[in-house]
Amino acid sequence: MQIKGKTLFAGILISLSFLFAGCVSVNSRTEAARIASAAGLNSENIPTRSFVIATWGRFTPPVKSMRVYIEGDGFAWKSRTQPSDDPTPHLPTGLKLAAADPEQNVLYLARPCQFIGPPLPATCQVNWWTNDRFSAVVIDAMNEALDVFVSRYPGVKLDMVGYSGGGNIAALLAARRHDIQSLRTVAGNLDVAWVNTLHNVTPMPNAISAMDSAVKLRTLPQIHYSGDADKTVPVDVARRFQQAVGGNCVRVEVVSGMTHSSDWAAIWPQLLKSTLPGC
């Protein structure tokens, strides 16, 4: 399916993490708090066995369903070879998607060490937002944080949304959990090894990739949105994942003119109107 969307170039190419560069004129944490507050999202830091996960959410009981957003890789690298000392995203696309969602019950999960501090706690070592950002420890921590909210609303069903690397984590959580009823990704890195090879970067031996769990998602309704101008996570990534999942429950929607760093939140309410595939 081809969708027309408006493109807003950010002036720098925002990649998964390894092409991130540049500086910002405002404090990233202050701007994130402003975005969340304007959308009625309340902040809560959730401790897990490995990390404290920053979250924002709004809920109107009784909560029968919840849309869950997972942030991208953030400001993981200052340059192609130099990691950052704080992975908090300068452009929190995942948070902006959550803020643009008109649903009553919305939960946003940052990635480990994003929006925490300063200073960052001792557990926040650079490997957790670089080579090990898709490791089992990270996936387990995200799952634990999600469990905290699920425990508050017994029987709640989850609709997962992940941006960029957050798409990989959203898909992995969907493959392991039994309370998820749909999956959407936006410019999702669903095939970690293939994308790393595409960009000629060092392999991540501890990374868990959604591609390896694709068959487990065969009966889950899902849509993967991909920009036709995205050079960071090109359309082929979503197409490959669609083929690996197989069946009739998965669809790829190609959005005209959108890059990886375009303003996806501006068109997100429109994209959410797309009906999930029937299974």
N, C-alpha and C positions, 0 to 999 in steps of 0.2 A: 504494500500500500504506500502511496506517495502523498505526503502532507506538505502543504506550503506553510512556511513559518518565516518570521522576520529574523534577520541576523543582526546581532549587535556584537561587533568585534571589540574585544577588551583592550586592544593595543599590544598585548603580549599573548603568545600562545600558551594556554594553560593545558598542561598535559596531565597524565596520571599522577606523576610526581617527578619523573626524571627530567622533564623539560622546564620545570617551574623556575622562574627567575624574576627579579625585580623587587620593588619595594612599594609600600602603600603609604598613603598620606594620612590615614586615620588608624586608630587602634582597632585591630581586628576583633578583639573581644567586645569592645564597646559597640562596634557596628553590628556584630551578631546579636547582642542584647537588644539593640534598637529594632532590628528586623523581627526578632521573636516577640518582643513586647507589642509591637504594632499589630501582630497577628493573634494576640492573646495567648501566646505560648509561654508557659512558666518554666523556669530553670530548676533543675535538680541534678545533683551529682551522685551517681550510683556507684558504690564500691563493689568491686568484684575481687576474686582471689588474686588477680594479677594487676589490675589497673582500676582507677576511678574513671568512669565513663560519664562525660557531660551529656545531659539530655535537656530537651525542652518539650513540653507537651500541653495539650488542653483536652479535657475530658468532661463529658456531660452524662452522668449516670441516668439510667442504666447503660453501661457500655457493653454492647453486644458485638461490635466490630471496631477495629482500630487500624488506621493507616499508619504504617511505620516507615520512616525515612532513614536511610543510612548515608552518611556523608562520604564524599570522595577522599582521595589520598591526602589532600591538603597541601600545605607548603612543606613538603618532605625534603626537597632538594633546593639549595641556593643556585646550583648550576648542575650540569650533567654529571660532575664528579664530586661536588661538595655538598654533603647533606646539611640541612638546616638544623638549628638548635631548638626549634619549636615547630611542630607540624600544624599548628592552628592555621586553617585556610585563610588566605587573604580575600578570596572570593568564595564564600560558603554556599555553593550552588545547591547542595542538598538541603540546607536550612531554608534557603529561599524557595525551594520547591514546597517544603512543608508549610511555609508561611502563606504560599499562594493557594493552598488546598482549602476549599470551602467546607470540607467535612467537619462534623462536630468533634470527632475523636481522632486526634493526630499526635503521633509521637515521633520525635527526632532523636536519633542516636549519633553523636559524634564518634569518631574513631579514637582509639586509645591515645591519650595525651593531648588531644585537641581541646582547646578552650579550658585547660586545667592550669592553675597558677596564674601568673608567675609567683614564685619560682616553680618549675616543674618538680614533682616528687622524684625521689631516687629511682623509683621503678621505671621512670620514663627515660630509657636509654635509646640512643639513636637507631638501633637496629629494629625497634618496634614500628617505626614509620618508614623504614627503608627495606632492607632485605627480608625482614620477617613480618612485614605488614599483613601477609595472608597466611601466617603460620597457624598451627592448631591452637596455640596459646591465645592468639588474638581472636580467632573465631569463637573459642570457648568463652572469652570475656564478653564479647558482644551478645552471645546467647544468654549468659548469666544476667546481663543488664536487662535484656528483654524479658526474661523470666520474672524479674521483680515487678514489672508492670502487669504482666499476665496474671500473676498471683493476686493482684488487687481486684481483678474483674474475672472471676471464675467463668469459664465457658466462652470467653471472648475469642473471636476469630480475627486473624491478622491479614491485612493486605500489605504486602511488602513492596517498597520502592527503594531502589539504590541508584546513586549517581556515580558514574565512572568506576573506580575501584570499589565503591560501596555497592555497586551492582553485583560484583562478584560475591561479596559477603551476604547480600540479601538472598542471592540464589543458593548459596551454601546453607544458610539457615533454613530456607524453604525445603531443601533436600533432607534435612535432619529432623525437622519439627513436624508435628501432626495437627497444629492449630492454624495453619496458614491456608488461606482460601484463594489467594491470587498473588501474582508477581509482576511487577513492572520494573524495567531498568531504563535509565536515560544515559546514553553514551557508555553503556556498561562494559567494563573489562571482564568479559566472561570466559576468556581463554588466555590466561596469564602467560603461559610459556610462548604461545604464538605471538602475542603482542610484544613481548620482550625480544623475540627473534626479529620481528618486524623492525624494531627500532635499534637493533644491534646493541642491546645492553646486556649486562651480566645476568646469567640465569639466577633464579631464586630457588634453591633446592628445597627449602622448607615451605614453599608456597603451596597452598591448596587451591585448586582452580575449579570453578563451577563446571567447566567443560568435563571434568572427571566424574561429576555427579549428574550430568545432563539426563541420563536415562531415568533417574529417580523422579524427574519432574515431568514425565510424559503425560500425566493425567492432571497437572495443575494448570489452570487458565493463566496465560501470561502474554504480555506484550513487551517487546524490546524496541525502544525508540532510538534511532540512530540518525545523526545528521549527515547529509550527503557531502558536506564540506568538511567533515571531521577527519583530519589527518592523524590524529592521536589514537583514537579507537575507531577505525574506519568501519563502514557498513559490513564489510566481510566478516567482522568478528561476530556480529549478531546473526548473520546468515549461517556461519559455521555452527553456532550454538543451536540455532533452529533445526538444522539438519541433524545434529547429534541428539536433540530431544526427540524429534520425530513426532508422529501423530498429528492430531488436529487441534491441540490445546495451545499451541504456540504460534505467535505471529510477530513479524518484524514490520515496523512502520518507519519508513524513511522520510525524514523531515527536510524539505528543501531549504538550502541556504544556511543550515545550522552547522556551526563548528563545535568543537569540544567546549569552548569557553563562551559560546553564545548565551544570551539571556533566556535559558530554558524556562525559567519561572514565569516569564512574560506570556508564554503560550501554554503553560502547564494546565490551567483550567480548561482550555480547549482540548488538549490532548486527553485529559481525564474523561472526556465525554465519549471517547472511543470505547465501544462495547468489547468486553473481553471475549475471547473465542469460546464458543460452546464446545464442550468435551463429550 
